[in-house]
Amino acid sequence: MAVHFDHPGPGNTAEVMRLAQARAAELGIKQILVATTSGATAALAAEAFKGNHVVAVTHATGFSGKDVQELTAEHRQKLESLGATILTCQHALGGVNRAVRFKLKTYQTDEIIAYTLRTMGQGFKVCCEIALMAADAGLASVKQPAVCIGGTGSGADTALVLTPVNAQDFFDLRVHEVICKPRL
């Protein structure tokens, strides 16, 4: 049964990690995908899921400013020392279509999909998006389920069990379980 938090945000991070770790162990899931900005949340996940295949999905370089990568050197080093894989790439539900929005002031299909997924919460959208990104990079198998961890702003407030798909197969994405998320 899913746990619902009263509020979104980083205050839920420790409980998300506990719930996600317990459910991954129950189901025997070894594929863990976690969204991260500075790397702090991914470092917590890499510690919590030692021995598993942990993929830390960062913001694309340039997301917050020209040539800016928000993943800190300290967290990068910690993630690498814990054996996590770091993925930095174009956002599956942003990318070049966001340039169309910025320049032409019109939304494209990927951002409409993102807004639709946000009806279940920002972290829910993030979990689905990082599953696409990790699959496209060849860092997540599309043949086995993953636990995906995402959040609203910073930290983690959502964990899902889903089977990743490549972005071209988006409509085949299935969320098998909501482990936890904020009540909206």
WOQUIGI-V50627 format. One record per residue. RES is the residue in three letters. BURIAL is I if it has 24 or more other C-alpha atoms within 12 Angstrom, else O. Layout:
BEGIN
RES | BURIAL
RES | BURIAL
END
This chain:
BEGIN
MET | O
ALA | O
VAL | I
HIS | O
PHE | I
ASP | O
HIS | O
PRO | I
GLY | I
PRO | I
GLY | O
ASN | I
THR | I
ALA | I
GLU | I
VAL | I
MET | I
ARG | I
LEU | I
ALA | I
GLN | I
ALA | O
ARG | I
ALA | I
ALA | O
GLU | O
LEU | O
GLY | O
ILE | I
LYS | I
GLN | I
ILE | I
LEU | I
VAL | I
ALA | I
THR | I
THR | I
SER | I
GLY | I
ALA | I
THR | I
ALA | I
ALA | I
LEU | I
ALA | I
ALA | I
GLU | I
ALA | I
PHE | I
LYS | O
GLY | O
ASN | I
HIS | I
VAL | I
VAL | I
ALA | I
VAL | I
THR | I
HIS | I
ALA | I
THR | O
GLY | O
PHE | O
SER | O
GLY | O
LYS | O
ASP | O
VAL | O
GLN | O
GLU | I
LEU | I
THR | O
ALA | O
GLU | O
HIS | I
ARG | I
GLN | O
LYS | I
LEU | I
GLU | O
SER | O
LEU | I
GLY | O
ALA | I
THR | I
ILE | I
LEU | I
THR | I
CYS | I
GLN | I
HIS | I
ALA | I
LEU | I
GLY | I
GLY | I
VAL | O
ASN | I
ARG | I
ALA | O
VAL | O
ARG | O
PHE | O
LYS | O
LEU | O
LYS | O
THR | O
TYR | O
GLN | O
THR | O
ASP | I
GLU | I
ILE | O
ILE | I
ALA | I
TYR | O
THR | O
LEU | O
ARG | I
THR | O
MET | I
GLY | I
GLN | I
GLY | I
PHE | I
LYS | I
VAL | I
CYS | I
CYS | I
GLU | I
ILE | I
ALA | I
LEU | I
MET | I
ALA | I
ALA | I
ASP | I
ALA | I
GLY | O
LEU | I
ALA | I
SER | I
VAL | I
LYS | O
GLN | O
PRO | I
ALA | I
VAL | I
CYS | I
ILE | I
GLY | I
GLY | I
THR | I
GLY | O
SER | I
GLY | I
ALA | I
ASP | I
THR | I
ALA | I
LEU | I
VAL | I
LEU | I
THR | I
PRO | I
VAL | I
ASN | I
ALA | I
GLN | O
ASP | O
PHE | I
PHE | O
ASP | O
LEU | I
ARG | O
VAL | I
HIS | O
GLU | I
VAL | I
ILE | I
CYS | I
LYS | I
PRO | I
ARG | O
LEU | O
END
